[in-house]
């Protein structure tokens, strides 16, 4: 995901402020901030600290200043495309996710991977980003991770050995986490996931057969 290990949501917020996250992970964090206000103050405080640190740095001449500024302005998104706030959008996916994947909740071209489990995935910036739909009560195959998995819950919820993850929550899992997420029974669980390495199945052969037949 990044060169430094990320194992807490606070660390993820710090990397977001530093601008060191790949695009799909940045979108996941921005969507989390749109859905929940919990970390907005932390992000603002970190941005303030970053600004103060920059003010303390001695001035230095920039080589090829005009060319560099031209390149920055050329790569910047149009002003009308930039979010002006982090207020929740009315229904559907958060703005950043809609802009990244090009679909909203009612237009996703889902592909069935297992009975009761659908997915839509794209590869961006060295990561696999995917939308996931899990039938109410459905358990995913037991697995661990060869890298880092970030999961943002968009609707519904899932439970695993670590606890409950509901709308706006972020699950961070790596090689130290071996889990079997189970969607709650009230409604489907829809999530946005970012992976920087494949998952590794860990369940028994009998469990895998049960997962395959649903």
SVG drawing of the C-alpha trace seen along z (x, -y; Angstrom):
<svg xmlns="http://www.w3.org/2000/svg" viewBox="-33 -31 51 62">
<polyline fill="none" stroke="black" stroke-width="0.4" points="0.0,0.0 2.8,-2.4 6.4,-1.7 5.5,-2.1 3.2,0.5 -0.4,-0.7 -2.1,1.1 -4.5,-1.5 -7.1,-3.9 -5.1,-6.8 -2.0,-5.8 -4.1,-5.6 -5.3,-9.2 -1.7,-10.4 -0.7,-8.9 -3.8,-10.5 -2.7,-13.9 0.9,-13.3 -0.4,-12.4 1.4,-9.1 -1.6,-6.8 -2.2,-5.3 -5.3,-6.7 -7.8,-3.9 -6.7,-4.2 -7.0,-8.0 -10.5,-7.6 -11.4,-5.1 -10.3,-7.5 -12.1,-10.5 -15.3,-8.4 -14.9,-7.4 -14.6,-11.1 -17.7,-11.9 -19.7,-9.2 -18.5,-9.7 -17.2,-12.8 -15.1,-10.9 -11.8,-11.5 -12.4,-14.9 -10.9,-16.7 -7.9,-14.4 -7.3,-15.1 -7.6,-18.9 -5.2,-18.8 -2.7,-16.8 -3.0,-19.2 -2.5,-22.1 0.6,-20.5 1.9,-19.8 1.4,-23.5 3.3,-24.6 6.2,-22.3 6.4,-23.7 6.6,-27.2 9.7,-26.2 11.6,-25.0 14.2,-27.3 13.5,-28.8 15.3,-27.3 15.5,-28.2 13.5,-25.9 15.2,-25.0 13.1,-25.4 10.4,-27.0 8.1,-28.1 8.2,-24.7 7.4,-22.9 4.5,-25.2 3.1,-24.7 3.2,-20.9 1.4,-21.1 -1.4,-23.3 -1.7,-21.1 -2.2,-18.0 -4.7,-19.6 -8.4,-18.5 -10.9,-21.2 -12.2,-23.3 -15.7,-22.1 -14.6,-18.5 -13.0,-19.1 -15.2,-18.4 -16.1,-21.6 -16.9,-19.9 -17.2,-16.4 -21.0,-16.5 -22.6,-13.1 -24.1,-12.7 -27.8,-12.0 -28.1,-8.3 -25.8,-6.0 -22.0,-5.8 -19.8,-8.6 -18.7,-11.1 -15.1,-9.9 -16.0,-6.3 -18.5,-7.2 -15.9,-9.3 -13.3,-6.5 -15.4,-3.5 -17.8,-5.4 -20.9,-3.7 -23.4,-4.3 -25.0,-1.6 -27.8,-0.9 -25.7,-0.7 -22.7,1.5 -22.1,4.3 -21.7,6.9 -20.0,10.3 -21.0,13.3 -18.0,14.9 -19.7,17.3 -23.4,17.9 -24.5,14.8 -21.2,12.9 -20.8,10.4 -17.9,8.1 -16.8,5.5 -13.1,4.8 -10.6,2.5 -6.8,2.2 -5.5,-1.3 -2.1,-2.6 -0.7,0.8 -3.7,1.8 -6.9,3.8 -9.9,1.8 -13.3,3.5 -16.9,3.1 -18.3,6.1 -21.9,7.2 -22.6,10.0 -26.0,11.6 -27.5,11.2 -26.1,13.9 -23.5,15.0 -20.0,15.8 -17.0,15.2 -14.2,17.9 -11.7,17.8 -8.5,15.9 -5.5,14.0 -3.5,11.5 -0.2,11.3 -0.3,7.5 -2.7,4.9 -6.5,5.0 -8.5,1.8 -12.3,2.3 -14.8,-0.6 -18.4,0.5 -20.9,-1.4 -24.1,0.3 -25.1,3.1 -22.4,4.6 -20.2,7.6 -18.8,9.3 -15.6,11.2 -13.4,12.2 -12.4,8.6 -15.9,7.2 -18.6,5.4 -17.9,3.1 -20.9,1.0 -21.5,-1.9 -18.5,-4.3 -16.2,-1.9 -12.8,-0.9 -11.4,2.6 -7.6,2.9 -6.3,6.4 -2.8,7.8 -0.9,11.0 -1.6,11.0 -5.3,11.2 -7.0,14.5 -10.7,13.9 -14.1,15.0 -16.4,12.0 -20.1,12.7 -22.7,10.3 -25.4,9.4 -28.9,10.8 -30.8,7.6 -29.6,6.4 -26.8,7.1 -23.3,5.8 -21.8,3.5 -18.2,2.5 -15.3,0.8 -12.0,2.8 -8.5,1.9 -5.8,4.6 -2.1,4.3 -1.5,8.1 -3.7,11.2 -5.5,12.8 -4.6,16.3 -7.4,18.8 -7.0,20.5 -10.2,22.5 -10.5,26.3 -11.3,28.1 -14.8,29.0 -15.4,25.3 -14.3,24.3 -16.7,26.7 -19.5,25.3 -18.6,21.8 -18.7,22.9 -22.1,24.3 -23.5,21.4"/>
</svg>
